[in-house]
C-alpha cells in the first residue's frame, strides 16, 4: 500500500522571508508609531481580526511612494535553506503552496526576484491611479469569519484530499487558526508558544533545513498518518457545512 501523499503549506512573512515586508513598509510610511503599536497590540490580543488590523494600518500610511516600497521589497532575504527546501519538495513530488496574510504584490515580486514559481494565496493591494496611496481587498476571506484576511484554514482543507497529509509551516499569530487543522505542524516564535499552550503537537524549527531533515525522517519511517485532533476539527467544519 502506497504512503499517503504530503501536501506542504507555508506562511510567507517571517517564515519564508527572514523579515515581515508589511511591517518594514509600515516602519517607513507610518509616522504615528504609537497608534500603530496600539493597532498591533489589539491584533495580538485578539481584540481585532487581521482584516481590521490591516485596514487600520492602511489608514495610518502617509506619503506612500511606490519606488521606495519596491526598494523595501527588493531588499528582502529568504530563509537561507528555503531554495534547497523547494528543490526537496520538487524531487519528492510534494506540492508546495504559500498561505499568507501578507500582500500579493510584494509576494509575487519577491518570488520573481528569486526565480520561484510557487502558487500562493494572499490579500490584495489596490494602488490608487497615481500610485500615491493603497487600499486592500480580501479575495480569500471566509464570509463567516471576520478575523482572517486570508482563510488559511479553508485553503488548506480545500486543497488536501482525504488520503493526503497536510503539513503547515509558520511563525506567528496569523497561523494560529490553521494549525488546529493541519496534520503536521512546524512552528517557531509566537506560533510555537501558541501550539504549546493549546496542546497542539508541533515540531520546532529555526530554518527550512531543520524542516527538510525532519520530513526526511518522517518519510523514511513510513508511518505517515493524520493527526487525530486535526482530523476531528476538519470533520466538524464539514459537518457544519
C-alpha positions in Angstrom: 0.0 0.0 0.0 1.4 3.4 -1.0 2.1 6.0 1.7 -0.2 9.0 1.9 1.0 12.0 -0.1 2.3 15.0 1.7 0.9 18.5 0.8 3.1 21.4 2.1 1.6 24.7 3.1 3.7 27.6 4.3 3.3 31.1 5.7 5.4 33.7 4.0 6.5 36.8 6.0 9.0 35.8 8.7 8.8 32.2 7.6 10.0 32.0 4.0 11.4 35.5 4.3 13.6 36.5 7.2 11.6 39.6 8.0 8.0 40.8 7.6 7.7 43.0 4.5 4.5 44.6 5.6 6.0 45.6 8.9 9.0 47.1 7.2 6.7 49.0 4.9 4.9 50.4 8.0 8.1 51.4 9.6 8.8 53.5 6.5 5.4 55.0 5.8 3.6 55.2 9.2 4.6 58.2 11.2 2.2 57.8 14.1 4.1 54.9 15.7 2.2 54.9 18.9 -1.1 54.5 17.1 0.4 51.8 15.0 1.7 49.9 18.1 -1.8 50.1 19.6 -3.3 48.5 16.4 -0.8 45.7 16.5 -1.3 45.1 20.2 -5.1 44.9 19.7 -4.5 42.3 17.0 -2.1 40.3 19.1 -4.6 40.3 22.0 -7.3 39.2 19.5 -9.4 42.3 20.1 -9.5 42.8 16.3 -9.0 40.5 13.4 -6.4 40.6 10.7 -8.7 42.4 8.2 -9.5 45.2 10.7 -5.8 45.4 11.6 -4.6 45.8 8.0 -7.3 48.4 7.2 -6.4 50.5 10.3 -2.7 50.3 9.3 -3.6 51.5 5.8 -5.3 54.5 7.3 -2.1 55.4 9.1 0.1 55.3 6.0 1.4 58.7 4.8 3.4 59.9 1.8 3.3 56.4 0.2 5.9 56.1 -2.6 5.9 53.0 -4.9 9.5 53.2 -5.8 10.5 53.2 -2.1 8.1 50.4 -1.5 9.8 48.4 -4.3 13.2 49.0 -2.7 12.0 47.6 0.6 10.6 44.6 -1.2 13.8 44.0 -3.2 15.9 44.1 0.0 14.0 41.1 1.5 16.0 37.9 2.0 14.8 34.4 2.1 15.4 31.8 4.7 18.9 30.6 3.7 17.7 27.0 3.3 14.4 27.7 1.5 15.6 27.2 -2.1 17.0 23.9 -1.1 13.7 23.0 0.6 11.8 23.9 -2.6 14.1 21.5 -4.6 13.5 18.8 -1.9 9.7 19.2 -2.4 10.0 19.0 -6.2 12.2 15.9 -6.0 9.8 14.2 -3.6 6.8 15.3 -5.6 5.3 17.1 -2.6 3.2 20.1 -3.8 4.2 23.4 -2.0 1.7 26.3 -1.6 2.1 29.6 0.2 -0.8 30.8 2.5 -0.2 34.4 3.6 -1.9 37.2 5.5 0.5 39.4 3.6 0.0 41.1 0.3 0.0 39.7 -3.2 2.1 42.5 -4.8 5.2 42.0 -2.7 5.0 38.2 -2.5 4.9 37.9 -6.3 7.8 40.4 -6.6 9.9 38.5 -4.1 9.2 35.2 -5.7 10.0 36.6 -9.1 13.3 38.1 -7.8 14.3 34.6 -6.7 13.0 32.8 -9.9 10.4 30.9 -7.9 7.1 29.8 -9.3 5.1 28.8 -6.2 1.3 29.1 -6.0 0.1 31.5 -3.3 -2.9 32.9 -1.6 -2.7 36.3 -0.1 -4.5 39.6 0.4 -4.6 42.1 -2.5 -3.1 45.6 -2.6 -5.0 48.1 -4.7 -3.0 51.1 -5.8 -4.6 54.4 -6.5 -4.5 55.8 -10.0 -1.5 58.0 -9.2 0.2 55.2 -7.1 0.4 57.5 -4.1 -1.9 55.6 -1.8 -3.0 52.0 -1.4 -6.2 50.1 -0.4 -6.7 46.5 0.4 -9.0 43.7 -0.8 -9.5 40.3 0.8 -10.4 37.8 -2.0 -9.6 34.7 0.1 -11.6 35.6 3.2 -14.2 33.4 4.8 -17.6 35.1 4.7 -18.5 33.6 8.1 -15.2 34.8 9.8 -14.3 38.4 10.3 -10.9 37.6 11.8 -8.8 36.4 8.8 -8.0 38.3 5.7 -6.9 35.1 4.0 -8.6 32.0 5.4 -5.6 29.7 5.6 -7.8 27.0 7.2 -10.2 26.9 4.3 -7.5 26.9 1.7 -5.6 24.1 3.4 -8.7 22.0 3.8 -9.9 22.6 0.2 -6.5 21.6 -1.2 -5.9 18.4 0.8 -7.7 15.2 -0.2 -8.8 12.6 2.4 -5.8 10.4 1.6 -3.3 13.2 1.8 -1.3 14.5 4.8 -1.2 18.3 5.3 1.9 20.0 6.6 1.8 23.6 7.8 4.9 25.8 8.4 4.5 29.1 10.2 5.7 31.5 12.8 3.1 33.9 14.1 -0.4 35.0 15.2 -1.9 34.7 11.7 -1.1 31.0 11.7 -2.9 30.2 15.0 -6.2 29.1 13.4 -4.9 26.9 10.6 -2.5 24.8 12.8 -5.6 23.3 14.5 -6.5 21.7 11.2 -3.0 20.6 9.9 -1.7 17.0 10.3 1.9 18.0 10.8 2.9 21.4 12.2 6.3 23.2 12.1 6.3 26.2 14.3 8.6 28.9 15.7 8.4 32.1 17.7 4.9 33.0 18.8 3.3 30.2 16.9 5.4 27.6 18.8 4.2 29.2 22.1 0.6 29.1 20.9 0.9 25.4 20.0 2.5 24.6 23.3 -0.2 26.4 25.3 -3.0 24.8 23.3 -1.7 21.3 23.3 -1.1 21.1 19.5 1.6 18.7 18.5 4.3 20.6 16.6 8.0 20.4 15.6 10.0 23.5 16.4 12.4 24.7 13.7 14.9 27.5 13.0 15.4 27.2 9.3 13.9 25.2 6.4 16.9 23.0 6.7 15.5 21.7 10.0 12.1 21.1 8.4 13.7 19.2 5.5 15.6 16.9 7.9 12.5 16.2 9.9 10.4 15.4 6.9 13.1 13.1 5.5 12.9 11.2 8.8 9.1 11.1 8.8 9.1 9.8 5.2 11.7 7.2 5.9 9.7 5.9 8.9 6.8 5.1 6.6 4.4 5.9 9.4 2.6 8.8 7.9 -0.9 9.3 9.4 -3.4 12.0 10.0 -3.3 13.8 13.4 -6.5 12.7 15.2 -7.2 16.1 16.7 -6.8 17.9 13.3 -8.9 15.2 11.6 -11.7 15.7 14.1 -11.5 19.5 13.6 -11.8 19.2 9.9 -14.8 16.8 10.2 -16.5 19.4 12.4 -16.1 22.1 9.7 -17.5 19.8 7.0 -20.5 18.8 9.2 -21.3 22.4 9.8 -21.4 22.9 6.0 
